[in-house]
């Protein structure tokens, strides 16, 4: 059973470009969470999604950031017009339909570098 | 609000030394507590967890006990190895919530 997959593992973007980060949850999991880890900091919750629904986006920056989890395909975290401060590691986690928050399994992360 | 405070690093120990990394928490409900480990260039791996007061989580020689009276979940290992060098994160989640709250991480380096 493959774990949570994220791609790309490393992404370099110039300021002003768009970044698209993908997350494929574990098989059978229908809940996805995105976290951001800034340099020298812990992970901070961004958004919680179920298939086709955003359940909690209380940690998402108000502008330029969006997330989706379509009926088919991976969850996408999209950052428009990236700035240097967006450089961070972005982690995705997934949990089963009947699971609680503590049953989240984390992916390896995408390291975004904005030049 | 809900939060986790953990001991700042970096921590450097000699092989076979005793390890303690302190973690305390603030929670509005009844949290579950976790330790995650992050090896260089990798994602988070669950090290151990405890879901109710007085539970002890253990794995790979690491232990932590959920202490409600002191709101703590300190990580310990009796004899560290070079391969334990990593960043350790304490985290909590509320059974009624959807997200994890992480500490800032403690970097551990074990030297031969």
Interface residues (C-beta under 8 A of the other chain):
Chain A: X6 X33 X35 X40 X41 X42 X43 X44 X45 X48 X55 X56 X59 X91 X93 X100 X101 X102 X104 X105 X106 X107 X108 X109
Chain B: X4 X32 X34 X36 X42 X43 X44 X45 X46 X49 X51 X89 X91 X93 X94 X95 X97 X98 X99 X100 X101 X102 X103 X104 X105
